[in-house]
Amino acid sequence: MLKSQSLETKKEWPPCIPQAVFEARVKQSTEKEKRKLEKDLEEENGGASVYSASLKKHYILANNEWKEDVMPEVLDGHDVYDYVNADILRRSVELEREEELRSGEEADFEMADGLELTLEGMHVAETLIEPFLT
């Protein structure tokens, strides 16, 4: 019965857009205008021959600081940094001390070429190695 009544009256019903939807559309159109495109960044930073786009800025990582990290070097399919030991100098000094204690030679220690290094010389060598340990 309602359909027949509306057809008989032939009243025009104007579109009704809720205020929240209207505000959302206005906000969305202003955001599109504010958004900086890669082309805009290129023009600001010297043009096509100078600007290099960062492909890393769109990476999805747990920590945003990781985006600009240098990628590890790979050699023959193996990560080179897997074989780097930062504590190698400190560990070598510890091993030398342990060897010295085990052998019972606390005062002197003989090097490969036959020269002797005294305890005082060991202390000098350790002070030279110390900057590399930090």
Buried (B, 14 or more C-beta within 10 A) or exposed (E): EEEEEEEEEEEEEEEEEEEEEEEEEEEEEEEEEEEEEEEEEBEEEEEEEEBEEEEEEEEEEEEEEEEEEEEEEEEEEEEEEEEEEEEEBBEEBEEBEEEBEEEEEEEEBEEEEEEEEEEEBBEEEEEEEEEEEE
